[in-house]
Amino acid sequence: MRRSPQHQRGHLPAEDIALFRDAVRDARPIKKPNRTAAEGKAAPPPVPVQSLLDAHDALKESVSGPIDWEQMMDTGEELVFLRPGLSREILRRLRRGHWVVQDHLDLHGMNSEQARQLLAQFLSACSRRALRCIRIVHGKGLRSPRREPVLKNKVRVWLARRDDVLAFCQAPANQGGGGALLVLLKG
């Protein structure tokens, strides 16, 4: 931004200078705090919060027993997909938010054909933009006939058929829960 010649450094109008001086007339310098007392003390040790949370989760899992991915897929409650040959660690990281959701698509209110076409276009655009993690909102089917999630199962099939999709899982509750998927794409 270029300044006009009258506003260049050191050339302020007299009325601006007078207004500033009037505004700060009663100002007093802040006293320098006495920090010598705190300088001699050692900082408290850091608290390993994530380690404590992981230990808590491990303890909770040891009591209830682990549920492996195949069992979760068989229940029909949660959609999970992992491309064959990839580590299950990828799904764990996807679930825990390791990758930031870079874009999303909402398919609410669409029929199957509209949703399929829009999903294909969206995934192609994401690949061109080199996006890694996206969210697809398919809905829970609460407004569909017989209150069945029509798009949920179709989106699962469509995503699993695409080579650029590495994995997907149900989104956390604050991102759509059972009505949305987090999708990991090839990088």
C-alpha positions in Angstrom: 0.0 0.0 0.0 1.5 3.4 -1.0 1.0 6.3 1.3 0.2 9.8 0.0 3.2 12.3 0.4 1.5 14.0 3.3 1.3 10.7 5.3 4.8 9.5 4.8 6.9 8.8 7.9 7.5 11.9 10.0 5.0 14.1 8.0 1.7 13.7 10.0 -0.8 16.5 10.0 -0.6 18.8 13.0 -4.1 18.0 14.0 -3.4 14.2 14.1 -0.4 14.8 16.3 -2.4 17.0 18.7 -5.2 14.3 18.9 -2.7 11.6 19.7 -1.0 13.7 22.4 -4.3 14.5 23.9 -5.3 10.8 23.9 -2.1 9.7 25.7 -1.7 12.8 28.0 -2.4 10.9 31.2 -0.5 7.7 30.3 2.2 6.5 32.6 4.9 3.9 31.8 4.3 0.4 33.1 6.5 -0.6 35.9 8.9 -3.4 35.1 7.8 -6.5 37.1 10.2 -8.0 39.5 10.9 -11.4 38.0 14.0 -12.3 39.9 12.0 -14.4 42.4 10.6 -16.7 39.7 13.9 -17.1 37.7 15.5 -19.4 40.3 12.7 -21.9 40.3 12.8 -24.9 37.9 9.8 -25.3 35.5 7.4 -28.0 36.5 7.8 -31.2 34.5 5.6 -31.6 31.5 2.5 -33.8 31.9 2.3 -36.5 29.2 -1.4 -36.1 28.5 -1.5 -38.1 25.3 0.3 -41.0 27.0 -2.2 -40.9 29.9 -5.1 -40.9 27.5 -3.6 -43.9 25.5 -3.0 -45.8 28.7 -6.6 -45.1 29.7 -7.9 -46.4 26.3 -5.7 -49.5 26.6 -7.1 -50.3 30.0 -10.6 -49.8 28.8 -10.0 -52.0 25.8 -8.4 -54.7 28.0 -11.6 -54.9 30.2 -14.1 -54.9 27.3 -11.9 -56.9 24.8 -10.9 -55.6 21.4 -13.3 -55.8 18.5 -11.4 -56.4 15.3 -12.2 -54.6 12.0 -13.9 -57.6 10.4 -16.4 -57.9 13.3 -17.2 -54.2 13.0 -17.9 -54.6 9.3 -20.1 -57.5 9.9 -22.3 -55.7 12.4 -23.6 -53.4 9.7 -23.6 -50.5 12.1 -20.4 -48.9 11.0 -19.0 -48.6 7.5 -15.3 -49.5 7.3 -13.1 -50.2 4.3 -9.4 -50.7 3.9 -7.7 -51.5 0.6 -6.2 -55.0 0.7 -2.5 -54.9 1.6 -2.6 -51.8 3.7 -1.9 -51.6 7.4 -4.8 -51.4 9.8 -2.9 -48.6 11.4 -4.2 -46.4 8.5 -7.8 -46.9 9.6 -6.9 -46.2 13.2 -5.2 -43.0 12.2 -8.2 -42.0 10.0 -10.6 -42.5 12.9 -8.5 -40.5 15.3 -8.2 -37.5 13.0 -4.6 -37.9 11.9 -5.5 -36.3 8.6 -7.3 -33.0 8.4 -10.5 -33.1 6.4 -9.7 -30.9 3.4 -13.1 -30.8 1.7 -16.5 -32.4 2.0 -19.6 -33.3 -0.1 -23.1 -33.4 1.2 -25.5 -35.8 -0.7 -28.6 -35.1 1.4 -31.8 -35.0 -0.6 -30.4 -36.5 -3.8 -31.6 -39.6 -5.5 -29.1 -42.4 -6.2 -28.2 -41.3 -9.7 -27.6 -37.7 -8.8 -25.5 -38.8 -5.8 -23.4 -41.2 -7.9 -22.6 -38.6 -10.5 -21.8 -35.9 -8.0 -19.7 -38.2 -6.0 -17.7 -39.3 -9.1 -17.2 -35.6 -10.1 -16.2 -34.7 -6.5 -13.6 -37.5 -6.2 -12.1 -36.6 -9.5 -11.8 -33.0 -8.5 -10.2 -34.0 -5.2 -7.7 -36.2 -7.0 -6.8 -33.2 -9.3 -6.3 -31.0 -6.3 -4.2 -33.7 -4.6 -6.5 -33.8 -1.5 -5.8 -36.6 0.9 -8.7 -36.7 3.4 -12.3 -35.8 2.6 -15.7 -36.3 4.3 -18.8 -37.6 2.4 -22.2 -36.9 4.1 -24.7 -39.5 2.9 -27.3 -39.1 5.6 -28.9 -41.6 7.9 -32.0 -42.2 5.8 -34.4 -40.8 8.4 -36.5 -39.0 5.7 -36.4 -41.8 3.1 -39.3 -44.3 2.7 -39.2 -47.0 5.4 -36.5 -44.8 7.1 -33.7 -46.8 5.5 -30.3 -45.3 4.6 -30.4 -45.8 0.8 -27.3 -43.7 0.0 -25.3 -45.1 2.9 -24.8 -48.6 1.3 -24.5 -47.3 -2.2 -21.8 -44.8 -1.3 -19.9 -47.6 0.5 -20.0 -49.7 -2.7 -19.1 -46.8 -5.0 -16.1 -45.8 -2.9 -14.8 -49.3 -2.5 -14.8 -49.7 -6.3 -12.5 -46.7 -6.9 -8.8 -47.3 -7.0 -8.0 -43.8 -5.6 -9.8 -44.6 -2.3 -7.5 -46.2 0.2 -9.8 -46.4 3.2 -12.9 -45.0 4.8 -14.7 -45.1 8.1 -17.6 -43.6 9.9 -17.0 -40.0 10.8 -16.9 -38.9 14.4 -20.1 -37.7 16.0 -19.2 -34.0 15.6 -18.6 -34.5 11.8 -21.8 -36.4 11.0 -21.4 -39.7 12.9 -23.3 -42.6 11.2 -24.5 -40.2 8.5 -21.0 -39.5 7.1 -17.7 -41.1 6.1 -14.1 -40.0 6.4 -12.3 -41.0 3.2 -8.6 -41.4 2.7 -7.4 -40.9 -0.9 -4.2 -41.8 -2.6 -1.6 -39.0 -2.1 
